[in-house]
């Protein structure tokens, strides 16, 4: 089957699973300004459809993504009145992290620059054993945006965040797995099976409970936990239809149907 022409990100919905595919393979899926708008619209569409229980983000071709178009950043920051490129990308990545449903990044290849943060904003990252990553901010003279640094530190730890940001060192899949950047590392031929297995698990779990716990975990990681809201979600879950079905299914030794 011939490869689709380069385009804005593509959406495919298959039952409870939505897949977004970055689709500029000749440029290693480098994100353009229009792609950011398209991603926000796709996130809204996916989140509004309660039949969708899990989202997968991936790329076309030999890389996941080379990040945001640096030419666009340079062009916009040259004008002191229009310093929006970096903030536009940050908005997209933060929106992805806050997406209510669980998300998986299917790393089909290398991940570079801002795309490393885009992948990190997903709840899980499954990568091929040939993938690699690097964050070149220090080589470019760029102080990375605050929420991205927060994500690196909270998910990878202070020492790993310093290493990746301050050295701009390129690391391979095994090291990505060791530091916790990858949830799992697999040969290319096993990538889809691994992603499908995890997506199936997530799609079968209680969606409201997962939504609430994801929010609580993210808030805690940022040091901004709304304790009252988290307690309220816990109390509400104890009276929910989900827990009734979950307990009943457990007693009947069958998979729950949420």
N, C-alpha and C positions, 0 to 999 in steps of 0.2 A: 504494500500500500504506500503511495507517495506521501511524503511529508507535507503537512498543511503549510500554506504560505504564512510567512511571519505575520503576527497580528498581536492585538492586545490579549491579555490572558483569556483562556478558554475555560468554559464551565461544562462539566458533564455530571449529570445526576443519575445515579443507579440505585434505586430503592432508598435505603436510609443513608446512603453515602454520596457526598458531593466531592468532586475532584476539580481543583483549579490547576490549570497547567500554563506556566509561563511559556510563551511561544515566539521567541526571537532567537532561534538556535544559532544562526550565523554570527550573532554577536553575544553568544553565551548567555542569552536571555537577560541582557542588560535592560534594566527598567527605564522606560521613558516617562515623561510627565503624564501623558495620557493613560499609561498603564496604572498609575497610582489612582486616578479617578475611577478607572474600570474595576480595580481591586476593591475599593470601598463600596461600590455598587454591588459587586458580587457578594461581599461579606454581608451586606444588609439583606440581600435576597435569600441567602442561605440561612441566616439567623431567623428570618421571619417565617420560614417553612418548618413547622414543628415535626414534619415527617422525616426531616433530615437529622440524623443523630450523630454524624461524624463527618469531618472535612479533611481531605487530603490535599496538600499543596506540593506540586512537583514541577519539573522543568522538561522542556523538549530538547532532545539531542544529548550531547556529551557533558553538559554542565547543568547544575541546578540554576545558578544565576551568578553573574559577575557584579551584581549590585546595581546601584543607581547611576545613571549616566553622569559622569563627572563633568562633561561639557556643559550640561544643563546647570549644574551647580555653579561652575565658574562664570557662566554667562549671566546668571541671575544675581550672584553676589557682587558682580562688578557694579551693579546699580544699587546704591545704598538705600533706595526707596523700595526695593523689591527683593528682600532676602527671605524668600518663601520656599525655595527648593528643598533645603534641608528639613524645614519644619513639615512640609508636605509628606516627605518620606517618613518622618517620625510619626506623624498622625496615622499613616497606614500600618506601620509596624505595631504601634500601641493598640490600634483597633483589632488587629489580628490576635494579639495576646489576650485581649479582653473578650474575644468572641465567646459566646455563651457555651457553645457545644465544644467537645474535645477535638483537637486538631493534631494531625500527623504531617510532618514534613518528610516527603519521599525524596531523599537526596540521591538522585540518579547520577550525580557527578560532582565536580568541584563547586565550592561555594566561597565567594569572595566579597570583600568590602561590606557594604551595607546589607548584602544578602545573608551574611553570617548572622546578623541580628534578626532579619526576617525569619530565618529558619529557627533561631533561638526563641522567637515569640510563639512558636508552635509548642504544644504540650509534649510531643514526642518527635524524635528525629531518627529515622532509619536510613542508613546510608550504605552504598556499595563499598566494598573493601578497597577500591581504587580512588575514592574521593579524597579531596584535600581542601584545606581552608586557609585563608589568611586575612587579617584585618590591617590594611595599609595606612591607617590614619596618621601614624607618626611620620611616615615617609612623605605624606602629602601636606603636612603642616596643619592638619585638621584636628581640632579638639572635638571629639565625638559628642553628640547630644546626650544630655543627662539621663534620659530614660533608657537609652541603649547601654550606657555604662552600668546603670543599676541592674539591668537584665543580665549582663555578663557577670557581674559580681554575685548577684543573688543565685544564679544558676550554676556558675562554674567556680565560684570562690575568688577571693581577693588575689591570691598568688597567680592563678591561671589567667585572670582578667588582666593583671599587670603584664604578664608575659606576652599575651596576645596583642594587647594594645601598644605597649611600649617598645617591643622588639620588632613588630610587624613580621614575625617569623611565620613561615609557611609550615603547616604540620599536616601529616597524612592521617588516613582513616584510623589506624591503630591508636595513635595518640589522641585523636578526637574522641575515640571511645574511652580511653583511659581517663581523660579529664572530665568526662561526663557530657561532652557536647553531643555525642551520639548516644541514643538509647540502645541501639543495636547496630551491628555491622555484619553485612552478609555479602556473599558473591553476587554478581550482577544477575545471574540466573535465578537467584532465590529472593530477589528484592520484592517482587510483586506478591509472592506467597507470604513473606513476612509482614508486609503492609496489610494485606488482606486479612491475615489472622488477627492482627491488633485491631484493625477497623471493625471486624466482626465482634470482638469482645466489647469494644466501646459502644457499638450500636446496640448491643443487647443489654447493657446496664441501664439503671434507672436514670432517665434524662434530667429530671429536676434535681435529684440528689447530686448528680455529677456537676450540673450547672452551679449549684450553690457551693459545693466543695471546691471547685476550680476557682471561683471568685474569692473564697476565703483564703486559699493557698496563695493566690497571686497577691492579695492585699498583704498577707503576712510577709511574703518575700520582699515586698517593697517597704516594709516597716510602717504600713498605714492600715492596719487591721481595724475594721469597724466591728468591735466585739459585740455590741448590742445586736447588730444586723446578723452576725454569724450565729449568735445564740438563738435569735428568732427563727432563722432558717432551720436550725437543728430542731427546735420545738415543733415547728410546722411539719417537719418530715415525720415526726412521731405520730402525727394524725393523718398522714397522707394516704392516698390510694396506692401510691407506690410501695410503701412499707407493708401495707396489707397484702398486696400481691406478692411481694418478695418473701414475706414470712410464710404465706400459704404455699408458694412454690417450693420453698425449702423443706417444709413439712411433707409435701407430696413428692419430694425428690424428682422435681422436673425443672427445666429452665423457666425463669419468670417471663411473663409477657407484659411489658410495660407500654 
